[in-house]
Amino acid sequence: MTTILTVAHISVCLFLIIIVLLQHGQGADAGAAFGGGGSSQSLLGAEGPVPLMNKITTISAIVFMITSVSLAYFSSTSSTGSMMDAVPQAVMVEKKAEAAGEQIVPMPTVAPEEAPAPEAPKAQE
């Protein structure tokens, strides 16, 4: 399901990029409104019904948002477990090694009160 959503999401994303780049910008008619060729449209006038490209852009943007939310939901609910699940397995490995007669050498630890104090730098004469 996640794979199908990912493919659909990428497809809609690419389609949305292409459809937005193909649209005619709103500022392109501003020069014509100020006497650049006798345009019949006014600068801030009504555009009339929404053109087909705007409807397609709106629909693809809605599909893009739905696929984004769906992918986020599926990725948050598909957790496989906790990192702490590995802790008991490490203890079991140690017990199996001890039962097999292998010696486990622990890492050396030094308590803060047992740590040697750093030496003071010697003054040069």
MARLOMI-43199 format. One line per 8 residues: their letters; for each residue x, y, z of N, C-alpha, C. Coordinates in nm, 3 decimals. Layout:
REM residues N
a) X:Y:Z:X:Y:Z:X:Y:Z  ...
//
This chain:
REM residues 125
mttiltva) 0.082:-0.119:0.000:0.000:0.000:0.000:0.087:0.126:0.000  0.194:0.121:0.079:0.283:0.236:0.087:0.354:0.259:-0.047  0.389:0.152:-0.114:0.456:0.166:-0.244:0.364:0.231:-0.347  0.239:0.189:-0.348:0.142:0.247:-0.443:0.122:0.395:-0.412  0.110:0.428:-0.284:0.094:0.569:-0.246:0.217:0.652:-0.281  0.335:0.595:-0.264:0.458:0.666:-0.297:0.467:0.695:-0.447  0.434:0.594:-0.528:0.436:0.613:-0.674:0.333:0.718:-0.715  0.214:0.710:-0.657:0.110:0.809:-0.688:0.153:0.949:-0.644
hisvclfl) 0.215:0.958:-0.529:0.259:1.086:-0.476:0.364:1.150:-0.567  0.461:1.073:-0.609:0.566:1.125:-0.697:0.508:1.164:-0.833  0.416:1.083:-0.884:0.353:1.114:-1.013:0.273:1.245:-1.005  0.194:1.259:-0.900:0.114:1.381:-0.883:0.207:1.501:-0.863  0.316:1.482:-0.793:0.412:1.590:-0.770:0.470:1.639:-0.903  0.515:1.548:-0.986:0.570:1.586:-1.116:0.463:1.651:-1.205  0.342:1.595:-1.203:0.233:1.652:-1.283:0.201:1.793:-1.235  0.201:1.813:-1.104:0.171:1.944:-1.047:0.277:2.047:-1.087
iiivllqh) 0.402:2.007:-1.087:0.509:2.097:-1.129:0.491:2.138:-1.275  0.461:2.039:-1.359:0.444:2.067:-1.502:0.323:2.157:-1.526  0.210:2.128:-1.462:0.088:2.205:-1.486:0.101:2.348:-1.436  0.176:2.369:-1.327:0.196:2.505:-1.277:0.287:2.583:-1.372  0.389:2.517:-1.425:0.478:2.586:-1.518:0.411:2.618:-1.652  0.311:2.544:-1.690:0.242:2.568:-1.815:0.138:2.680:-1.806  0.100:2.718:-1.686:-0.006:2.818:-1.671:0.042:2.957:-1.708  -0.052:3.037:-1.752:-0.027:3.176:-1.788:-0.029:3.259:-1.661
gqgadaga) 0.074:3.334:-1.634:0.082:3.413:-1.512:-0.017:3.528:-1.509  -0.058:3.568:-1.388:-0.152:3.679:-1.374:-0.087:3.812:-1.408  0.041:3.827:-1.383:0.109:3.953:-1.408:0.143:3.974:-1.554  0.121:3.875:-1.639:0.156:3.888:-1.780:0.065:3.987:-1.851  -0.056:4.004:-1.805:-0.150:4.096:-1.870:-0.142:4.237:-1.814  -0.059:4.261:-1.713:-0.052:4.393:-1.652:0.001:4.496:-1.749  0.098:4.460:-1.831:0.153:4.554:-1.928:0.052:4.590:-2.035  -0.029:4.497:-2.075:-0.130:4.523:-2.178:-0.242:4.612:-2.124
afggggss) -0.269:4.607:-1.996:-0.376:4.688:-1.937:-0.339:4.836:-1.933  -0.209:4.865:-1.934:-0.166:5.004:-1.929:-0.132:5.059:-2.067  -0.196:5.007:-2.171:-0.178:5.064:-2.304:-0.081:4.988:-2.391  -0.056:4.866:-2.361:0.040:4.789:-2.441:-0.029:4.704:-2.545  -0.116:4.757:-2.629:-0.172:4.678:-2.736:-0.323:4.676:-2.737  -0.389:4.755:-2.661:-0.534:4.762:-2.665:-0.604:4.638:-2.615  -0.569:4.592:-2.496:-0.629:4.472:-2.439:-0.773:4.500:-2.395  -0.857:4.402:-2.410:-0.997:4.419:-2.371:-1.019:4.385:-2.224
qsllgaeg) -0.917:4.329:-2.156:-0.931:4.293:-2.015:-0.882:4.408:-1.930  -0.948:4.429:-1.819:-0.902:4.532:-1.727:-0.800:4.474:-1.631  -0.726:4.560:-1.564:-0.619:4.515:-1.475:-0.672:4.434:-1.357  -0.776:4.481:-1.292:-0.829:4.412:-1.176:-0.970:4.359:-1.200  -1.009:4.341:-1.323:-1.144:4.299:-1.355:-1.168:4.152:-1.324  -1.294:4.112:-1.336:-1.332:3.973:-1.310:-1.278:3.884:-1.421  -1.234:3.767:-1.381:-1.174:3.674:-1.478:-1.279:3.584:-1.540  -1.397:3.581:-1.485:-1.500:3.493:-1.539:-1.489:3.355:-1.477
pvplmnki) -1.538:3.254:-1.545:-1.530:3.118:-1.490:-1.385:3.072:-1.481  -1.360:2.987:-1.384:-1.225:2.937:-1.362:-1.184:2.851:-1.481  -1.071:2.882:-1.544:-1.027:2.804:-1.659:-0.996:2.659:-1.621  -0.989:2.576:-1.723:-0.966:2.433:-1.702:-0.832:2.407:-1.634  -0.729:2.483:-1.667:-0.597:2.461:-1.607:-0.600:2.487:-1.456  -0.676:2.587:-1.414:-0.686:2.615:-1.271:-0.759:2.503:-1.197  -0.862:2.447:-1.260:-0.933:2.334:-1.197:-0.843:2.213:-1.185  -0.767:2.186:-1.290:-0.675:2.072:-1.288:-0.569:2.093:-1.180
ttisaivf) -0.519:2.213:-1.167:-0.419:2.244:-1.065:-0.477:2.224:-0.925  -0.599:2.270:-0.904:-0.662:2.256:-0.773:-0.683:2.110:-0.737  -0.732:2.032:-0.832:-0.756:1.889:-0.806:-0.625:1.816:-0.779  -0.522:1.844:-0.858:-0.395:1.775:-0.836:-0.330:1.820:-0.704  -0.349:1.944:-0.663:-0.296:1.988:-0.534:-0.367:1.918:-0.418  -0.498:1.899:-0.432:-0.573:1.826:-0.328:-0.527:1.681:-0.320  -0.507:1.617:-0.436:-0.457:1.478:-0.437:-0.318:1.472:-0.377  -0.234:1.571:-0.407:-0.098:1.576:-0.351:-0.103:1.584:-0.199
mitsvsla) -0.193:1.668:-0.145:-0.204:1.681:0.000:-0.256:1.554:0.064  -0.353:1.490:-0.001:-0.408:1.364:0.054:-0.301:1.256:0.057  -0.223:1.244:-0.051:-0.117:1.141:-0.051:-0.009:1.175:0.051  0.020:1.304:0.072:0.119:1.343:0.173:0.074:1.302:0.313  -0.049:1.333:0.345:-0.102:1.299:0.478:-0.110:1.148:0.495  -0.151:1.077:0.390:-0.161:0.931:0.398:-0.024:0.868:0.419  0.078:0.913:0.347:0.212:0.859:0.366:0.265:0.889:0.505  0.236:1.007:0.557:0.280:1.040:0.693:0.211:0.951:0.796
yfsstsst) 0.083:0.925:0.776:0.008:0.839:0.868:0.063:0.696:0.866  0.083:0.642:0.744:0.132:0.504:0.734:0.274:0.490:0.787  0.357:0.591:0.771:0.494:0.581:0.822:0.497:0.590:0.974  0.401:0.661:1.034:0.400:0.672:1.179:0.340:0.549:1.247  0.252:0.479:1.177:0.188:0.361:1.239:0.258:0.231:1.205  0.358:0.233:1.122:0.424:0.108:1.083:0.555:0.086:1.157  0.561:0.127:1.284:0.683:0.105:1.360:0.696:-0.044:1.390  0.819:-0.092:1.384:0.844:-0.235:1.402:0.877:-0.271:1.545
gsmmdavp) 0.897:-0.175:1.629:0.927:-0.206:1.768:1.015:-0.098:1.828  1.067:-0.129:1.943:1.148:-0.034:2.015:1.295:-0.073:2.008  1.381:0.023:2.026:1.524:-0.007:2.030:1.559:-0.085:2.156  1.476:-0.075:2.255:1.502:-0.145:2.381:1.473:-0.295:2.372  1.412:-0.339:2.260:1.388:-0.482:2.244:1.519:-0.559:2.232  1.626:-0.494:2.192:1.755:-0.561:2.175:1.827:-0.583:2.307  1.789:-0.513:2.413:1.860:-0.525:2.541:1.847:-0.665:2.600  1.729:-0.723:2.609:1.723:-0.860:2.663:1.797:-0.961:2.576
qavmvekk) 1.807:-0.938:2.447:1.880:-1.030:2.361:2.028:-1.027:2.394  2.083:-0.911:2.428:2.224:-0.902:2.465:2.250:-0.979:2.594  2.156:-0.973:2.687:2.172:-1.048:2.812:2.166:-1.197:2.783  2.079:-1.239:2.692:2.068:-1.381:2.658:2.197:-1.431:2.590  2.259:-1.348:2.510:2.385:-1.386:2.445:2.493:-1.407:2.550  2.497:-1.320:2.650:2.596:-1.335:2.756:2.572:-1.464:2.834  2.448:-1.497:2.864:2.417:-1.619:2.940:2.452:-1.743:2.859  2.425:-1.739:2.728:2.459:-1.854:2.642:2.610:-1.871:2.634
aeaageqi) 2.684:-1.760:2.629:2.830:-1.769:2.622:2.885:-1.826:2.752  2.829:-1.787:2.866:2.874:-1.840:2.994:2.840:-1.989:3.006  2.725:-2.029:2.955:2.686:-2.170:2.961:2.775:-2.255:2.871  2.824:-2.197:2.763:2.912:-2.271:2.672:3.055:-2.276:2.723  3.084:-2.208:2.831:3.217:-2.211:2.888:3.307:-2.099:2.838  3.252:-2.008:2.760:3.332:-1.896:2.712:3.338:-1.790:2.821  3.454:-1.726:2.828:3.470:-1.622:2.928:3.441:-1.487:2.863  3.355:-1.408:2.928:3.322:-1.275:2.879:3.402:-1.176:2.960
vpmptvap) 3.481:-1.095:2.890:3.564:-0.995:2.956:3.489:-0.863:2.949  3.448:-0.810:3.064:3.374:-0.682:3.062:3.469:-0.566:3.033  3.412:-0.460:2.986:3.490:-0.339:2.960:3.534:-0.280:3.093  3.659:-0.235:3.102:3.704:-0.176:3.229:3.635:-0.042:3.252  3.594:-0.023:3.375:3.531:0.103:3.411:3.608:0.166:3.525  3.613:0.296:3.526:3.683:0.369:3.632:3.582:0.464:3.694  3.562:0.451:3.821:3.471:0.541:3.891:3.535:0.679:3.898  3.456:0.784:3.904:3.512:0.919:3.907:3.605:0.945:4.025
eeapapea) 3.576:0.885:4.140:3.662:0.910:4.256:3.792:0.831:4.247  3.798:0.724:4.164:3.918:0.644:4.149:4.005:0.692:4.034  3.955:0.781:3.953:4.030:0.827:3.836:4.152:0.907:3.882  4.264:0.887:3.814:4.384:0.963:3.854:4.367:1.111:3.820  4.421:1.194:3.907:4.413:1.339:3.886:4.510:1.379:3.777  4.474:1.473:3.693:4.568:1.516:3.589:4.686:1.589:3.650  4.800:1.571:3.587:4.922:1.635:3.639:4.922:1.782:3.602  4.976:1.864:3.692:4.985:2.006:3.664:5.101:2.029:3.568
pkaqe) 5.084:2.122:3.475:5.195:2.149:3.381:5.315:2.207:3.455  5.433:2.163:3.414:5.557:2.209:3.479:5.598:2.342:3.418  5.641:2.430:3.502:5.686:2.562:3.456:5.823:2.550:3.391  5.840:2.620:3.280:5.972:2.618:3.214:6.060:2.726:3.275  6.185:2.689:3.293:6.277:2.784:3.356:6.376:2.834:3.257
//
